[in-house]
Amino acid sequence: MRRALKPQELHDVVQFITKGPKAPAASLARIVEAKRISLAENLRRFGEEAVAAKVESLSAVDIDSIHALGMKIAFTGTPHLKAFCLAAVQTVEGKARPLARKRRRAAT
């Protein structure tokens, strides 16, 4: 089960929504870190341990690129979380391929 946002996380989201790239740098950095953590967790649930480990060390620019590509994939009808994972595999490995698992393992 997903947890509720902490007050600082909620503040960061509001800053990003209202100010976009002009939000405070600290807020933007925390948002990128949240994207990175979420992406790595979902990659592991799809059986992509090696890709998840590499994602944890990618730059903020690379994480944002993965999310942009993931949105393009999602617009083809692929569920969002799966689309982001497919984008991560493509970015990290240099070519697209199916994920190791067709369905995510249950969250633990």
N, C-alpha and C positions, 0 to 999 in steps of 0.2 A: 504494500500500500504506500502511496506517495505521502510525503509529509507536507504540512502547511509551510508557506514561506515564513522565514524569520523576518522580524521588522527591518533589518538592514537590507535583506534581499528584496523585500517589497519596495523599500525606498529606492534601491538601484533600478528596479524595473520602471518605477514611476519617472525617475530621472531620465532613463533611456527613452521612454515613450514621449515625454514632454519636450526633451531637448535633443534627442537623436545623438549624432556624433559630437554634439557640443556639450554633452553631459560631462560631469566631472570625471577626470581620468581614473580615479579610484573606483567609481561606479562601473565604468566601462571594463576595467580590469577584472572586477569581480564577476561581471556578466560573462566575460570570455571564459573565466575559470569554471563557472557553473556549466557553460556549454560543454567544456572539455570533460568535466566529471560525468555529466549525463551521457555524453557520447560514449565514453569509455565503458560505463556501466552497461549501456545497451549493446555495445559490441560484444562484451563478454556474454551477455544473455543470448546473443545469436551465435555463440561459439567462436568468436574472433578474438582470441586472447592476444595473439601476436600484434594484430592491428591496434587493439586497445592499448597495449603497452607503448606503441609508437605514438599514438594520439596524445598520450599523457605528456609527451615532451615536445609537441609541435608548438610553433609560435602562434600568437594571437591572429596574425594574418592568415596562417594556414587553417586555423579553426574556423575563421569567418568564411574562408573560401569553401571549406567543406560544407558549411551550412548553406551557403549560396547554391552550391551544386545540389545539395540535398533538396532544397526547395524546387529546383528545376525538375528533379526526379519525381518529387511528390506531385507536381502538377500533371504528371502522366497517369496518376491514379494510384501510385504506390503509397501505402501508409507512411506518415511522416517519420516515425522513428526508424522504420526499415529504410526509408529513403536516405536519411542521414547516415546510417550505417553503410549502405551501398556507396555513398559518396566518399566516406572515409576510406573504404577498401580501395576505391578507384584512385583516390589521391595518394594514399600511402604506397600502394603497389604499382601505380602507374597504368593500370588497365582495369576495366570493369570485369567483375565476375560475380556469380551468386554467392550469397552468404553461406557459411558452413551449416547453419540450421535454417530451416524454412520458418520456424516459429521460435519466438523468444522463450527461454526458460523462465519459470516463475521467479519473481523477485524474492530475495531471501533477506 
